[in-house]
Amino acid sequence: MQEISSDVIRGYNDTIILFFLIKEPSYGYEISKNIKTLSDNKYLIKETTLYSAFTRLEKNGYISSFSQEAENGKRRTYYRITDSGKSYYKEKCEEWQLTKDVIERFISDAQ
């Protein structure tokens, strides 16, 4: 099975993470697992990439973090999207449509 190169998708990690946080607050491992599942194992986000994105998103005011006790009694850091994060997500989705439209002009069926 072919996997998506992290170089290709790097600019959209924030979009992917925010996609899950729009639905509900979540934590790193759960988001990582959901990315793997939704991509049919074609994209596996590295832990360092994920937590770097959390740091950047929080610094930019797109998410906020909070600590909460999990079902097993262990404390976890959860993340929730902010209003500016929702706006940023919308901008990134629009940017992706434009990017996709342009790149598709350079993709040929005759290979």
Residue frames relative to the residue before (quaternion, step in Angstrom):
aa qw qx qy qz dx dy dz
M 1.0000 0.0000 0.0000 0.0000 0.00 0.00 0.00
Q 0.3783 -0.7280 0.5312 0.2114 3.54 -0.95 0.92
E 0.2332 -0.7607 0.5925 0.1259 3.55 -1.04 0.86
I 0.5136 -0.6153 0.4993 0.3292 3.55 -1.23 0.48
S 0.4654 -0.6780 0.4992 0.2727 3.55 -0.90 0.94
S 0.4976 -0.6582 0.4729 0.3091 3.57 -0.94 0.86
D 0.5840 0.5764 -0.3745 0.4319 3.62 1.14 -0.52
V 0.6622 0.5179 -0.3048 0.4477 3.57 1.00 -0.84
I 0.7810 0.3793 -0.1686 0.4666 3.56 0.87 -0.95
R 0.3803 0.7819 -0.4473 0.2097 3.59 1.25 -0.31
G 0.7071 0.4843 -0.2730 0.4370 3.60 0.83 -0.93
Y 0.7327 0.4121 -0.2295 0.4907 3.56 1.25 -0.24
N 0.3379 0.7433 -0.5071 0.2760 3.59 1.21 0.30
D 0.6303 0.5319 -0.3376 0.4537 3.59 0.96 -0.82
T 0.6470 0.5268 -0.3122 0.4544 3.57 0.95 -0.91
I 0.6532 0.5207 -0.3042 0.4579 3.56 0.94 -0.93
I 0.6698 0.4942 -0.2951 0.4692 3.59 0.89 -0.93
L 0.6744 0.4976 -0.2976 0.4573 3.59 0.88 -0.93
F 0.5481 0.6127 -0.3859 0.4186 3.59 1.14 -0.62
F 0.7088 0.4428 -0.2626 0.4823 3.58 0.90 -0.90
L 0.6868 0.4991 -0.2907 0.4413 3.58 1.00 -0.78
I 0.5325 0.6012 -0.4178 0.4248 3.60 1.19 -0.33
K 0.6690 0.5136 -0.2945 0.4494 3.57 1.03 -0.79
E 0.7623 -0.2310 0.1980 0.5713 3.58 0.92 -0.94
P 0.6075 -0.5224 0.4225 0.4238 3.61 -1.18 0.35
S 0.0095 0.7995 -0.5994 0.0383 3.55 -1.11 0.68
Y 0.3722 -0.7053 0.5580 0.2294 3.54 -1.35 0.09
G 0.7672 -0.4554 0.2277 0.3902 3.54 -1.28 0.49
Y 0.7050 0.4660 -0.2909 0.4485 3.58 0.67 -1.04
E 0.6508 0.5186 -0.3189 0.4536 3.58 0.96 -0.84
I 0.6488 0.5037 -0.3169 0.4743 3.60 0.95 -0.83
S 0.6375 0.5319 -0.3185 0.4574 3.58 0.94 -0.90
K 0.6661 0.5006 -0.2865 0.4728 3.56 0.94 -0.95
N 0.6695 0.5003 -0.2964 0.4621 3.59 0.98 -0.84
I 0.6036 0.5362 -0.3521 0.4734 3.60 1.09 -0.68
K 0.6516 0.5189 -0.3028 0.4631 3.57 0.90 -0.94
T 0.6868 0.4876 -0.2812 0.4599 3.59 0.89 -0.95
L 0.7092 0.4693 -0.2750 0.4485 3.59 0.76 -1.04
S 0.6977 0.4411 -0.2712 0.4951 3.60 1.12 -0.59
D 0.4126 -0.7150 0.4602 0.3266 3.60 1.27 0.09
N 0.6656 -0.5333 0.2712 0.4461 3.57 1.01 0.94
K 0.4749 0.6803 -0.4401 0.3435 3.62 1.18 0.37
Y 0.7706 0.1689 -0.1371 0.5990 3.58 1.26 -0.28
L 0.0470 -0.7719 0.6336 -0.0236 3.52 -0.74 1.18
I 0.2454 -0.7849 0.5524 0.1359 3.57 -0.46 1.19
K 0.4224 -0.6971 0.5186 0.2583 3.56 -0.91 0.92
E 0.6124 -0.5808 0.3988 0.3587 3.54 -1.13 0.73
T 0.6596 0.5000 -0.3202 0.4608 3.61 0.92 -0.85
T 0.6291 0.5261 -0.3332 0.4653 3.60 1.02 -0.74
L 0.6586 0.5256 -0.2995 0.4476 3.54 0.94 -0.94
Y 0.7338 0.4208 -0.2527 0.4697 3.59 0.76 -0.99
S 0.5748 0.5410 -0.3832 0.4796 3.61 1.17 -0.42
A 0.6428 0.5135 -0.3153 0.4730 3.56 1.04 -0.81
F 0.6199 0.5327 -0.3453 0.4612 3.61 0.95 -0.80
T 0.6587 0.5129 -0.3052 0.4581 3.58 0.90 -0.94
R 0.6771 0.4905 -0.2848 0.4689 3.59 0.88 -0.97
L 0.6709 0.5034 -0.2990 0.4551 3.59 0.89 -0.94
E 0.6671 0.4868 -0.3040 0.4749 3.57 1.00 -0.79
K 0.6322 0.5371 -0.3243 0.4546 3.58 0.99 -0.85
N 0.7165 0.4364 -0.2403 0.4884 3.58 1.06 -0.80
G 0.5332 -0.6704 0.3824 0.3464 3.58 1.28 0.04
Y 0.4753 0.6918 -0.4265 0.3370 3.59 1.24 0.31
I 0.7702 0.1174 -0.0853 0.6210 3.57 1.24 -0.41
S 0.1693 -0.7341 0.6365 0.1652 3.54 -1.32 0.22
S 0.3055 -0.7555 0.5535 0.1721 3.55 -1.15 0.60
F 0.0107 0.7689 -0.6393 -0.0047 3.51 -1.28 0.48
S 0.4076 -0.7040 0.5324 0.2341 3.53 -1.18 0.59
Q 0.0539 0.7950 -0.5996 0.0744 3.53 -0.97 0.88
E 0.4769 -0.6592 0.5008 0.2954 3.53 -1.11 0.69
A 0.3596 -0.7310 0.5454 0.1970 3.57 -0.89 0.99
E 0.7284 -0.4267 0.3115 0.4362 3.57 -1.32 0.15
N 0.7029 0.4580 -0.2629 0.4765 3.58 1.08 -0.75
G 0.6054 -0.5957 0.3412 0.4028 3.58 1.27 0.14
K 0.5696 0.5842 -0.3795 0.4362 3.58 1.27 -0.17
R 0.4194 -0.6948 0.5229 0.2607 3.57 -1.04 0.80
R 0.0821 -0.7858 0.6127 0.0172 3.54 -1.02 0.89
T 0.3901 -0.6594 0.5787 0.2794 3.52 -1.29 0.43
Y 0.1351 -0.7804 0.6095 0.0346 3.53 -0.73 1.16
Y 0.2331 -0.7514 0.6027 0.1337 3.53 -1.28 0.48
R 0.0679 -0.7669 0.6364 0.0477 3.55 -1.15 0.70
I 0.4847 -0.6620 0.4924 0.2905 3.54 -1.13 0.67
T 0.3313 -0.7193 0.5763 0.2016 3.58 -1.15 0.68
D 0.6835 -0.4491 0.3526 0.4547 3.58 -1.26 0.06
S 0.6692 0.4706 -0.3183 0.4788 3.60 0.94 -0.77
G 0.5871 0.5592 -0.3597 0.4618 3.59 1.19 -0.49
K 0.6304 0.5216 -0.3263 0.4734 3.57 1.06 -0.74
S 0.6451 0.5054 -0.3115 0.4811 3.58 1.03 -0.81
Y 0.6428 0.5192 -0.3099 0.4703 3.58 0.98 -0.88
Y 0.6294 0.5327 -0.3285 0.4606 3.60 0.97 -0.84
K 0.6521 0.5116 -0.3103 0.4656 3.58 0.92 -0.92
E 0.6434 0.5186 -0.3165 0.4657 3.61 0.96 -0.88
K 0.6767 0.4938 -0.2941 0.4601 3.59 0.91 -0.93
C 0.6229 0.5254 -0.3411 0.4687 3.62 1.07 -0.64
E 0.6485 0.4983 -0.3066 0.4871 3.58 1.02 -0.83
E 0.6284 0.5303 -0.3252 0.4671 3.58 1.01 -0.82
W 0.6423 0.5264 -0.3226 0.4542 3.59 0.98 -0.85
Q 0.6402 0.5233 -0.3363 0.4508 3.62 0.92 -0.82
L 0.6501 0.5034 -0.3055 0.4803 3.57 0.99 -0.85
T 0.6510 0.5158 -0.3068 0.4648 3.59 0.92 -0.95
K 0.6615 0.5116 -0.2972 0.4608 3.56 0.88 -0.98
D 0.6493 0.5225 -0.3164 0.4531 3.60 0.93 -0.89
V 0.6785 0.4799 -0.2932 0.4726 3.60 0.93 -0.86
I 0.6860 0.4899 -0.2982 0.4477 3.62 0.78 -0.99
E 0.6227 0.5568 -0.3477 0.4259 3.60 1.00 -0.76
R 0.5911 0.5739 -0.3656 0.4331 3.60 1.16 -0.46
F 0.7230 0.4169 -0.2247 0.5030 3.56 1.23 -0.49
I 0.5761 0.5537 -0.3823 0.4641 3.58 1.27 0.13
S 0.1448 -0.8124 0.5635 0.0377 3.52 -0.68 1.12
D 0.4378 -0.6742 0.5283 0.2734 3.55 -1.09 0.75
A 0.6682 0.4747 -0.2949 0.4912 3.58 1.18 -0.53
Q 0.0664 0.8287 -0.5499 0.0808 3.57 -0.01 1.27
